[in-house]
Amino acid sequence: MDYLFREYLAWIAENHEFYMELKEHDSPLYDRFLPVYAVLDHVYQEVKGDRMQFDSDLERIFHVGLEFLHDQFESCKLYLETKFKGDLHVFMEYAPAVNHILFVEDVRYELEEKEADYDPKKLEDLLDFLEDILDAKTGIDENLGVYVDSVVKDVVGDVDFELYGIIDIFMDVAETFGLYLFEDEDIVLGNDI
């Protein structure tokens, strides 16, 4: 437990500023990482406050989540440095394409984990297409998400399994902990009546 928590705190120290930039810019990457980050933070706070026992299930959840965040943030920071020369504002313009790349990588991982029979060339072509958007920097078509979803559906459509990735798992874990991350908030202006 202590080792994982030290790793978590080191990850926070290294990535908190970047994560808050994603939030400030209303980036889809922030929403992508929120379920995992929220669960890890919740577990850390609850265990440290002696309100939760750190058992083997929580250890596995924490380990998987921390590894996921580490890998995904490293990918984002690599894109920031290599494709955008460290320019955070230009990176944020293309964050939706980066988000789609990470999603397609998740799909490929799930297909390989389940040893599904699929056409890897279609996913490679899609990843190349998305990388070309980052390289060309000609803007992002408003229908990019629809296109990515249609290609992924075409690839997964014939495969006999439901795509249920790490983010989906962490959304479920968050709800189990009572963390409802994407609910609409009612805003009341003025005094309560």
C-alpha positions as CSV (number, residue, x, y, z in Angstrom):
1,M,0.0,0.0,0.0
2,D,2.7,2.5,1.0
3,Y,4.6,1.9,-2.2
4,L,1.4,2.5,-4.3
5,F,0.5,5.6,-2.4
6,R,4.1,7.0,-2.8
7,E,3.8,6.3,-6.6
8,Y,0.4,8.1,-6.6
9,L,1.8,11.1,-4.8
10,A,4.8,11.3,-7.1
11,W,2.4,11.1,-10.1
12,I,0.3,13.9,-8.6
13,A,3.4,16.1,-8.1
14,E,4.4,15.5,-11.7
15,N,1.1,15.8,-13.4
16,H,-1.3,17.9,-11.3
17,E,-0.6,21.2,-13.1
18,F,-1.1,19.6,-16.6
19,Y,-4.3,17.9,-15.4
20,M,-5.6,21.2,-14.1
21,E,-4.8,22.8,-17.5
22,L,-6.9,20.1,-19.1
23,K,-9.7,21.0,-16.8
24,E,-9.3,24.8,-17.3
25,H,-9.5,24.4,-21.1
26,D,-12.5,22.1,-20.8
27,S,-10.6,19.4,-22.7
28,P,-12.1,16.1,-23.5
29,L,-8.9,14.6,-22.1
30,Y,-9.9,15.9,-18.6
31,D,-13.3,14.0,-18.9
32,R,-11.4,10.9,-20.1
33,F,-9.2,10.8,-17.1
34,L,-11.7,12.0,-14.4
35,P,-13.2,8.6,-13.5
36,V,-9.8,7.0,-12.9
37,Y,-8.3,10.1,-11.1
38,A,-11.4,10.5,-8.9
39,V,-11.4,6.8,-7.9
40,L,-7.7,6.9,-7.0
41,D,-8.1,10.1,-5.1
42,H,-11.1,8.8,-3.2
43,V,-9.4,5.6,-2.3
44,Y,-6.3,7.4,-1.2
45,Q,-8.2,9.9,1.0
46,E,-10.5,7.2,2.5
47,V,-7.6,4.8,3.4
48,K,-5.4,7.6,4.8
49,G,-8.4,8.8,6.9
50,D,-9.0,5.2,8.1
51,R,-12.5,5.1,6.6
52,M,-11.6,2.4,4.2
53,Q,-9.6,-0.9,4.4
54,F,-7.0,-1.3,1.6
55,D,-7.7,-4.9,0.6
56,S,-6.5,-6.9,-2.4
57,D,-9.4,-5.6,-4.6
58,L,-8.6,-2.0,-3.8
59,E,-4.9,-2.7,-4.4
60,R,-5.7,-4.1,-7.8
61,I,-8.0,-1.2,-8.7
62,F,-5.4,1.3,-7.5
63,H,-2.5,-0.3,-9.4
64,V,-4.4,-0.6,-12.7
65,G,-5.7,3.0,-12.4
66,L,-2.3,4.4,-11.6
67,E,-0.7,2.5,-14.4
68,F,-3.4,3.7,-16.8
69,L,-3.0,7.3,-15.8
70,H,0.8,7.1,-16.0
71,D,0.8,5.6,-19.5
72,Q,-2.0,7.9,-20.8
73,F,-0.4,11.1,-19.4
74,E,3.0,10.1,-20.8
75,S,1.4,9.7,-24.2
76,C,-0.3,13.1,-24.0
77,K,3.0,14.8,-22.9
78,L,4.8,13.1,-25.7
79,Y,2.3,14.5,-28.2
80,L,2.6,17.9,-26.5
81,E,6.4,17.9,-27.0
82,T,6.8,16.2,-30.3
83,K,3.8,17.3,-32.3
84,F,3.2,20.7,-30.7
85,K,6.7,21.7,-29.5
86,G,5.4,22.3,-26.0
87,D,2.8,24.8,-27.0
88,L,-0.1,23.9,-24.7
89,H,-2.6,26.1,-26.4
90,V,-2.2,24.5,-29.8
91,F,-2.2,21.1,-28.1
92,M,-5.5,21.9,-26.5
93,E,-7.0,22.7,-30.0
94,Y,-6.1,19.2,-31.0
95,A,-6.9,17.5,-27.7
96,P,-10.0,15.9,-29.3
97,A,-7.8,14.1,-31.9
98,V,-5.4,13.0,-29.1
99,N,-8.4,11.8,-27.1
100,H,-9.6,9.8,-30.2
101,I,-6.1,8.3,-30.6
102,L,-6.1,7.1,-26.9
103,F,-9.6,5.7,-27.4
104,V,-8.6,3.7,-30.5
105,E,-5.6,2.4,-28.6
106,D,-8.0,1.3,-25.8
107,V,-10.2,-0.5,-28.3
108,R,-7.2,-2.2,-29.8
109,Y,-6.0,-3.3,-26.4
110,E,-9.4,-4.7,-25.5
111,L,-9.6,-6.6,-28.8
112,E,-6.2,-8.1,-28.3
113,E,-6.9,-9.0,-24.6
114,K,-10.0,-10.8,-25.7
115,E,-8.1,-12.4,-28.6
116,A,-10.9,-11.2,-30.9
117,D,-10.8,-11.8,-34.6
118,Y,-10.7,-8.3,-36.2
119,D,-9.0,-6.4,-39.0
120,P,-6.0,-4.6,-37.3
121,K,-5.3,-2.7,-40.5
122,K,-8.5,-0.7,-40.1
123,L,-7.5,0.4,-36.7
124,E,-3.9,1.2,-37.9
125,D,-5.3,3.2,-40.8
126,L,-7.6,5.1,-38.4
127,L,-4.6,5.8,-36.1
128,D,-2.6,7.0,-39.1
129,F,-5.4,9.3,-40.1
130,L,-5.6,10.8,-36.6
131,E,-1.8,11.2,-36.4
132,D,-1.9,13.0,-39.8
133,I,-4.4,15.5,-38.3
134,L,-1.9,16.3,-35.5
135,D,1.0,16.6,-38.1
136,A,-0.9,18.8,-40.6
137,K,-2.6,21.0,-37.9
138,T,-5.3,22.0,-40.4
139,G,-8.0,21.9,-37.9
140,I,-10.4,19.3,-36.6
141,D,-13.6,18.5,-38.5
142,E,-16.7,18.8,-36.3
143,N,-17.7,15.2,-37.4
144,L,-14.4,13.6,-36.5
145,G,-16.0,11.8,-33.5
146,V,-18.7,10.4,-35.7
147,Y,-16.1,9.2,-38.2
148,V,-14.0,7.5,-35.5
149,D,-17.0,5.9,-33.9
150,S,-18.2,4.5,-37.3
151,V,-14.7,3.0,-38.1
152,V,-14.6,1.5,-34.6
153,K,-18.1,0.2,-34.9
154,D,-17.1,-1.4,-38.3
155,V,-14.1,-3.1,-36.7
156,V,-15.9,-4.2,-33.5
157,G,-19.3,-4.9,-35.2
158,D,-18.4,-8.4,-36.2
159,V,-16.6,-9.2,-33.0
160,D,-18.6,-11.1,-30.4
161,F,-18.0,-9.1,-27.2
162,E,-18.9,-5.9,-25.6
163,L,-16.3,-3.2,-25.4
164,Y,-15.8,-2.4,-21.7
165,G,-12.6,-0.6,-21.1
166,I,-10.7,0.7,-18.1
167,I,-12.6,4.0,-18.2
168,D,-15.9,2.1,-18.1
169,I,-14.7,0.0,-15.2
170,F,-13.7,3.1,-13.3
171,M,-17.0,4.8,-14.0
172,D,-18.7,1.8,-12.4
173,V,-16.3,1.8,-9.4
174,A,-16.8,5.6,-9.0
175,E,-20.6,5.1,-8.8
176,T,-20.1,2.2,-6.3
177,F,-18.2,4.7,-4.1
178,G,-21.0,7.2,-4.6
179,L,-19.0,9.4,-6.9
180,Y,-21.4,10.6,-9.6
181,L,-18.9,12.5,-11.8
182,F,-21.0,13.6,-14.8
183,E,-24.4,14.4,-13.3
184,D,-25.9,17.8,-14.3
185,E,-25.8,20.2,-11.4
186,D,-28.8,22.4,-10.7
187,I,-27.6,26.0,-10.3
188,V,-29.8,28.2,-8.2
189,L,-29.3,32.0,-8.3
190,G,-30.5,34.1,-5.5
191,N,-32.0,33.1,-2.2
192,D,-33.7,29.8,-1.5
193,I,-37.4,30.2,-1.4
